[in-house]
Amino acid sequence: MADPAETPLLAGRYAHVRELGRGATGRVLLADDRAEGGRRAIKVVPAEHAERLRWEMSLLASVAHPNLARVFELVVVEAALGPPLRLA
């Protein structure tokens, strides 16, 4: 198992825990939020689907309901990340 101190962080704060699932356009990762604490689900999509994700995020951020996941932020990855994130 990798040393947590050496694990690359997404956006300088999210540490990969495990993959939760995959779908038609991307995957969802479970991550520890090292800045605020707690666990977060991170939705990862390829660049060609980024615009739809921006629309989805703005819509979800405007809705508050106990049966919907809370949206925290949109992170754009500018460079590839290796294991365990494996983001192109």
C-alpha positions as CSV (number, residue, x, y, z in Angstrom):
1,M,0.0,0.0,0.0
2,A,1.2,3.5,-0.9
3,D,2.4,5.9,1.8
4,P,-0.4,8.5,2.2
5,A,2.1,11.3,2.4
6,E,3.4,10.4,-1.1
7,T,-0.1,10.0,-2.7
8,P,-0.7,12.7,-5.4
9,L,-3.5,15.1,-4.6
10,L,-6.1,16.2,-7.1
11,A,-6.4,20.0,-6.9
12,G,-3.9,20.0,-4.1
13,R,-6.4,18.6,-1.6
14,Y,-8.2,15.4,-2.7
15,A,-6.5,12.1,-2.0
16,H,-7.7,9.0,-3.9
17,V,-9.3,6.3,-1.8
18,R,-10.9,4.0,-4.4
19,E,-13.0,4.0,-7.5
20,L,-16.7,3.9,-6.8
21,G,-17.9,3.2,-10.4
22,R,-17.8,3.8,-14.1
23,G,-20.4,5.0,-16.6
24,A,-20.8,5.9,-20.2
25,T,-18.8,9.1,-20.0
26,G,-16.6,8.8,-17.0
27,R,-16.0,7.5,-13.6
28,V,-16.5,8.4,-9.9
29,L,-13.8,8.2,-7.3
30,L,-14.0,8.3,-3.6
31,A,-11.5,10.8,-2.1
32,D,-10.4,12.2,1.2
33,D,-10.6,16.1,1.3
34,R,-7.3,17.0,3.0
35,A,-8.2,20.7,3.2
36,E,-11.7,20.5,4.9
37,G,-11.8,16.9,6.1
38,G,-14.4,14.4,5.1
39,R,-14.9,12.2,2.1
40,R,-16.0,13.4,-1.4
41,A,-17.2,11.7,-4.5
42,I,-15.2,13.0,-7.5
43,K,-16.8,12.7,-11.0
44,V,-14.1,12.5,-13.6
45,V,-15.0,13.0,-17.3
46,P,-12.8,13.4,-20.5
47,A,-12.3,16.9,-21.8
48,E,-14.9,16.4,-24.6
49,H,-17.6,16.1,-21.9
50,A,-16.4,19.0,-19.7
51,E,-19.0,21.6,-21.0
52,R,-21.9,19.3,-20.1
53,L,-20.4,18.8,-16.7
54,R,-20.1,22.6,-16.2
55,W,-23.9,22.8,-17.0
56,E,-24.7,19.9,-14.7
57,M,-22.6,21.5,-11.9
58,S,-24.3,24.9,-12.1
59,L,-27.7,23.2,-12.1
60,L,-26.9,21.0,-9.1
61,A,-25.3,23.9,-7.2
62,S,-28.6,25.8,-7.4
63,V,-30.7,23.0,-5.9
64,A,-30.7,21.9,-2.2
65,H,-32.4,18.6,-1.4
66,P,-31.6,15.8,1.0
67,N,-31.7,13.2,-1.8
68,L,-29.2,15.0,-4.0
69,A,-25.4,15.1,-3.7
70,R,-24.1,18.5,-2.7
71,V,-21.8,20.0,-5.3
72,F,-18.6,21.6,-4.0
73,E,-16.5,22.6,-6.9
74,L,-15.4,22.0,-10.5
75,V,-11.7,21.1,-10.9
76,V,-10.1,21.2,-14.3
77,V,-7.0,19.1,-14.6
78,E,-4.4,20.7,-16.9
79,A,-1.8,17.8,-16.8
80,A,-2.0,14.1,-16.7
81,L,-1.9,12.4,-13.2
82,G,-0.5,8.9,-12.7
83,P,-1.5,6.2,-10.3
84,P,-3.6,6.0,-8.3
85,L,-5.7,8.7,-10.0
86,R,-4.8,7.8,-13.6
87,L,-6.2,10.9,-15.2
88,A,-5.2,11.6,-18.8
